[in-house]
Amino acid sequence: MENFQSVTGCAIPLMEANVDTDVIIPIQRLVGTGRKGLGEHAFERRRYLPDGSENPDFIPNQAPYRESPILLAAENFGCGSSREGAVWALMGMGVRCVIAPSFGDIFFSNCFQNGLLPVKLPIEVIRRIAEETQASPGNARTTVDLERQVVITPSGEAIPFTVDQRKREAMLHGLDDIALTLKHAEAIEAWKAKDRAARGWAWESVA
């Protein structure tokens, strides 16, 4: 998993509630499309016109926001069906962090398993960041710093956020659940040896 420490960019102000995973990536794109090929299909129903050209009215297509690593959204982002491909699609279009007041539970969990940071902030704070960004999109920059656990707004205000410390460590070092477990390999082997000595019968069928 790619690690995450900090990102800076002109945050995409997609200030909508209940953006579900089918909007992020249509189900048909998950069949026969590799993980790394999903980025071009992210938000495709809104991102492209019927003739296949880009929709100039869709905010992520506009020059200041194109390939920005930060996406701003309203409540319940990533709701809907369980679809890890939604995270892959967002990352494929360059997004590494989504800031929203709340997220779909499964989407939220999938983010941490793939290196996309979901940050929860109050809606009024996110709207303020969006307003600052849209007031001067060519110059406005937002920074998300996971090490310090702060969002630096375009005006320079530092907004703290919290992340489960185990998930934070995993993101900072690019570790998935298996890699986190293997950090304790010595302790696991010691326990196995101790238990095998005490309960040999339980290990007789273990190769």
Secondary structure in CASP SS format (residue, H / E / C, confidence):
PFRMAT SS
TARGET T0000
AUTHOR 0000-0000-0000
METHOD secondary structure of the structure
MODEL  1
M C 1.00
E C 1.00
N C 1.00
F C 1.00
Q C 1.00
S E 1.00
V E 1.00
T E 1.00
G E 1.00
C C 1.00
A C 1.00
I E 1.00
P E 1.00
L C 1.00
M C 1.00
E C 1.00
A C 1.00
N C 1.00
V C 1.00
D E 1.00
T H 1.00
D H 1.00
V H 1.00
I H 1.00
I C 1.00
P C 1.00
I H 1.00
Q H 1.00
R H 1.00
L H 1.00
V C 1.00
G C 1.00
T C 1.00
G C 1.00
R H 1.00
K H 1.00
G H 1.00
L C 1.00
G H 1.00
E H 1.00
H H 1.00
A C 1.00
F C 1.00
E H 1.00
R H 1.00
R H 1.00
R H 1.00
Y E 1.00
L C 1.00
P C 1.00
D C 1.00
G C 1.00
S C 1.00
E E 1.00
N C 1.00
P C 1.00
D C 1.00
F C 1.00
I H 1.00
P H 1.00
N H 1.00
Q C 1.00
A C 1.00
P C 1.00
Y C 1.00
R C 1.00
E C 1.00
S C 1.00
P C 1.00
I E 1.00
L E 1.00
L E 1.00
A C 1.00
A C 1.00
E C 1.00
N C 1.00
F E 1.00
G C 1.00
C E 1.00
G C 1.00
S C 1.00
S C 1.00
R C 1.00
E C 1.00
G H 1.00
A H 1.00
V H 1.00
W H 1.00
A H 1.00
L H 1.00
M H 1.00
G H 1.00
M C 1.00
G C 1.00
V C 1.00
R C 1.00
C E 1.00
V E 1.00
I E 1.00
A E 1.00
P C 1.00
S C 1.00
F E 1.00
G C 1.00
D H 1.00
I H 1.00
F H 1.00
F H 1.00
S H 1.00
N H 1.00
C H 1.00
F H 1.00
Q H 1.00
N H 1.00
G C 1.00
L C 1.00
L E 1.00
P E 1.00
V E 1.00
K E 1.00
L C 1.00
P C 1.00
I H 1.00
E H 1.00
V H 1.00
I H 1.00
R H 1.00
R H 1.00
I H 1.00
A H 1.00
E H 1.00
E H 1.00
T H 1.00
Q H 1.00
A H 1.00
S C 1.00
P C 1.00
G C 1.00
N C 1.00
A C 1.00
R C 1.00
T E 1.00
T E 1.00
V E 1.00
D E 1.00
L C 1.00
E C 1.00
R C 1.00
Q C 1.00
V E 1.00
V E 1.00
I E 1.00
T C 1.00
P C 1.00
S C 1.00
G C 1.00
E C 1.00
A E 1.00
I E 1.00
P E 1.00
F C 1.00
T C 1.00
V C 1.00
D C 1.00
Q H 1.00
R H 1.00
K H 1.00
R H 1.00
E H 1.00
A H 1.00
M H 1.00
L H 1.00
H H 1.00
G C 1.00
L C 1.00
D C 1.00
D H 1.00
I H 1.00
A H 1.00
L H 1.00
T H 1.00
L H 1.00
K C 1.00
H C 1.00
A H 1.00
E H 1.00
A H 1.00
I H 1.00
E H 1.00
A H 1.00
W H 1.00
K H 1.00
A H 1.00
K H 1.00
D H 1.00
R H 1.00
A H 1.00
A H 1.00
R C 1.00
G H 1.00
W H 1.00
A H 1.00
W H 1.00
E C 1.00
S C 1.00
V C 1.00
A C 1.00
END
